[in-house]
């Protein structure tokens, strides 16, 4: 019974590569963007991470894409001086831990955000990618569970009603408090409970939470009872 309830999805590695694109052309065969916009002047101010991403002063923003964790922006007509000025603006914003800084490439971090960008010297095209922290899913069965306080989400596997959230291990004491919150949320029939595993169910669903201190992770999921 326990083995059937402790089903943990195998993590898939999200891989994508930069694609060449023509001016004012929306790509149709790129790897699964959740949103694509083609424009002449827009800057992505409404998406996660936009509050830590200053707008470039020069250059034409033809379109941008929002992936699961990556905000990608293509900017045209960016000369060397504009690129270097934007690097300085990023530093003023707070980006540090700089791994690369040249006339054609830059990478750095701001808290949990990381930025990688490059400029093609021949075409003056600049590509910027901002990787943003993951947040608790807002749809699917997982929303029946409370969000662990002060938890860092490392990965989300699956989508909609088949989601496993892999989070940073919150420790023995906080784990006990979190399982109490899950019971209060309606999962009152406890099947398994220990310092590292908690399985409980309500009338229709099973909640599983597995701490893995040796990996410093915690897997959280909710599944139908079938």
C-alpha positions in Angstrom: 0.0 0.0 0.0 2.8 2.4 1.0 4.8 1.6 -2.1 1.8 2.4 -4.3 1.3 5.7 -2.6 4.9 6.8 -2.6 5.2 7.3 -6.3 7.8 9.9 -7.2 8.2 11.1 -10.7 11.6 10.9 -12.4 13.1 14.4 -13.1 13.4 15.4 -16.7 16.1 17.9 -17.7 14.7 20.9 -19.4 17.0 21.7 -22.3 16.8 24.4 -24.9 19.1 26.2 -27.2 19.2 29.6 -28.7 17.5 29.8 -32.1 18.3 32.2 -34.9 15.3 34.3 -36.0 14.5 37.0 -38.4 13.3 40.5 -37.5 9.6 40.6 -36.5 9.1 36.9 -36.9 7.5 34.7 -34.3 9.1 31.2 -34.1 6.7 28.3 -34.2 9.0 25.4 -33.7 10.9 26.6 -30.7 10.9 24.3 -27.6 7.6 25.0 -25.9 7.4 28.7 -25.0 4.4 29.5 -22.8 4.1 33.0 -24.3 5.4 34.7 -27.4 5.0 38.3 -28.3 6.3 40.2 -31.4 6.5 43.9 -30.9 8.6 47.0 -31.8 9.0 48.7 -28.4 7.6 46.5 -25.6 9.6 45.4 -22.6 8.5 42.5 -20.5 7.4 44.3 -17.3 4.5 41.9 -16.3 6.5 38.7 -15.9 8.4 37.1 -13.1 11.8 38.6 -12.9 11.0 41.8 -14.7 11.4 43.8 -11.5 15.1 42.9 -11.4 15.6 43.4 -15.2 16.2 47.1 -16.2 15.1 48.2 -19.6 17.9 48.6 -22.2 18.1 52.2 -23.4 19.1 51.5 -27.0 18.1 48.7 -29.4 14.9 47.4 -30.9 13.1 44.8 -28.9 11.4 42.7 -31.5 10.0 40.0 -29.3 10.4 38.1 -26.1 9.5 34.7 -24.8 8.6 33.4 -21.4 9.5 29.8 -20.7 8.9 27.9 -17.5 11.9 29.6 -15.7 13.5 31.5 -18.5 12.6 35.0 -19.8 14.3 35.3 -23.1 14.6 38.6 -25.0 15.9 39.3 -28.5 17.2 42.9 -29.1 18.4 44.2 -32.4 20.7 47.1 -33.4 22.7 47.0 -30.1 26.1 48.4 -30.7 29.1 47.7 -28.5 28.8 50.8 -26.5 25.1 50.2 -25.7 25.9 46.6 -24.7 28.6 47.7 -22.3 26.4 50.5 -20.9 23.7 47.8 -20.2 26.3 45.7 -18.3 27.0 48.7 -16.1 23.2 49.2 -15.5 22.9 45.5 -14.5 25.8 46.0 -12.0 24.0 49.1 -10.6 20.9 47.0 -10.2 22.8 44.6 -8.0 24.0 41.8 -10.3 27.3 40.3 -9.0 29.0 36.9 -8.9 30.0 37.8 -12.5 31.4 34.8 -14.3 31.8 36.4 -17.8 32.2 40.0 -18.8 33.4 40.9 -22.2 32.4 43.2 -25.1 30.2 40.4 -26.4 29.0 38.4 -23.4 28.0 38.7 -19.7 26.7 36.5 -17.0 25.9 37.2 -13.4 23.5 36.7 -10.5 21.2 38.7 -8.3 19.9 36.7 -5.3 18.2 33.7 -6.9 18.1 35.3 -10.4 20.8 34.6 -13.0 21.3 36.4 -16.3 23.2 35.3 -19.4 23.5 37.5 -22.4 25.5 37.8 -25.6 25.8 40.1 -28.6 26.7 39.1 -32.1 29.3 41.6 -33.4 28.4 41.1 -37.0 24.6 41.5 -36.7 24.4 43.6 -33.5 21.8 41.2 -32.3 21.7 40.7 -28.5 20.1 37.8 -26.7 19.3 38.0 -23.0 18.1 35.1 -20.8 17.0 35.7 -17.2 16.5 32.5 -15.2 13.9 33.1 -12.4 13.2 31.3 -9.2 10.3 28.7 -9.3 7.1 29.5 -7.3 4.4 27.2 -5.9 2.1 26.0 -8.7 -1.2 27.9 -8.9 -3.2 25.1 -10.5 -3.8 21.4 -10.1 -4.1 19.0 -7.1 -1.0 20.5 -5.5 -2.9 23.7 -4.6 -4.8 21.6 -2.0 -1.6 21.7 0.1 -0.3 24.7 2.0 3.0 26.2 0.8 5.9 25.3 3.1 7.1 28.5 4.8 10.4 29.9 3.5 10.9 27.0 1.2 13.1 27.1 -1.9 11.5 25.2 -4.8 14.2 23.4 -6.8 12.2 21.8 -9.5 8.6 21.2 -10.6 8.0 17.9 -12.4 4.8 17.4 -14.5 1.9 19.7 -14.9 -1.7 20.3 -14.0 -3.0 17.3 -12.0 0.2 15.3 -12.1 2.8 17.5 -10.4 5.6 16.8 -8.0 7.3 19.8 -6.3 10.9 19.2 -5.3 11.9 21.6 -2.6 14.8 22.2 -0.4 14.7 20.1 2.8 13.1 22.1 5.6 14.5 20.0 8.4 12.9 17.7 11.0 11.2 20.3 13.1 9.7 22.3 10.2 8.7 19.0 8.5 6.6 18.0 11.5 5.0 21.5 11.5 4.3 21.3 7.8 2.7 17.8 8.0 0.4 19.2 10.8 -0.6 22.0 8.4 -1.5 19.3 5.8 -3.6 17.5 8.3 -5.4 20.7 9.0 -6.0 21.2 5.3 -8.1 18.0 5.3 -5.7 15.1 4.9 -6.7 13.6 8.2 -6.3 9.8 7.4 -2.6 9.2 8.1 -1.1 6.2 6.3 2.6 6.8 7.0 4.4 9.2 9.3 8.0 9.5 10.3 10.8 12.1 10.4 11.3 11.7 6.6 8.0 10.4 5.2 4.4 11.5 5.5 1.5 10.0 3.6 -2.1 10.9 4.3 -5.4 11.0 2.4 -8.7 12.6 2.4 -11.8 11.2 0.7 -10.5 11.4 -2.8 -6.8 12.2 -2.8 -3.5 11.1 -1.3 -0.8 13.5 -0.2 2.8 12.3 -0.1 5.8 14.2 1.3 9.2 12.6 1.4 12.2 14.2 3.0 15.6 13.2 1.7 18.1 14.8 4.1 21.0 13.1 2.3 20.1 15.0 -0.8 18.8 18.1 1.0 15.5 17.8 -0.9 11.9 17.2 -0.2 9.4 15.8 -2.7 5.8 16.9 -2.4 2.8 15.6 -4.4 -0.9 14.9 -4.4 -2.5 12.1 -6.3 -5.9 10.6 -6.9 -6.8 7.5 -5.0 -6.9 5.1 -7.9 
